């Protein structure tokens, strides 16, 4: 099978060719996201990475599978894929290293905001001339309330890692009757219709919900106004979930004490945007870019590729083409 990765490497120092030991007898080729159409000849499997895979690419290729090396599929035209006989699948968040390391990054952002990381670095640099030391006082996670919005694999992983900090956990999920994810302990779980109630109780709001047009700007001015004054907001999901103009206004007014953002309204984002003059810890969409996910994801990715090669049903499949280009047997 010829596998085209639409990004030249997973991340610097972690090339797609490093997956070769897991993908014996398969050909690995790469391109950048601006030149996918020029590299479609003979491709059997297309790996989007962060590229947009629209109808034009799907109809100009002969590949039968779009396989995301990750979780997000919002840039893939699944309807067009289904209509053209192309299966779409992805790597699960849990157990692959994705949910685990994204949740670690959420905690990093929480701690960096809580302990005034940028301010402390400046104090360290100026200490000999200013005499300032032993400041500023930070906010501890202990006995604080964290509201996790979205209790899928990543939200559950965040909850499991926050519990040892002695935090009180609340959650927001579309179907609250499902209760708490396995291995977690929540003081309360609310439906999305009670979003404002959950936000009003929280010292930290962690956004880990799946993004779609149905929840675009879920965190608009009204929702942000309901957040407890002085709270922090963390977004490790997708930038479109937050109305960034409303967030900037909330930061400017002091309503929200700070924001930890790994995802943005546009990517790459312009770091000269005025929102970054406030207490914002920003990282360039790297929460899941770790060696742990690269290696564990490779194993899961290769297993599904081999199933596809053998014509077997795929794991994590999200569509059912009526006339697939590469038919699979049902299990």
Secondary structure, 3 states (H helix, E strand, C coil): CEEEECCCEEECCEEHHHHHHHCCCCEEEECCCCCHHHHCCCCCEEECCCCCECHHHHHHCCCCEEEECCCCCCCECHHHHHHCCCEEEECCCCCCCHHHHHHHHHHHHHHHHHCCHHHHHHHHHHHHHHCCCCCCCCCCCCCCEEEEECCCHHHHHHHHHHHCCCCEEEEECCCHHHCCCCCCCCCEEECHHHHHHHHHHCCEEEECCCCCHHHCCCECHHHHHCCCCCEEEEECCCHHHECHHHHHHHHHHCCEEEEEECCCCCCCCCCCCHHHHCCEEECCCCCCCCHHHHHHHHHHHHHHHHHHHCCCCCCCECCCCCCCCCCCCCC
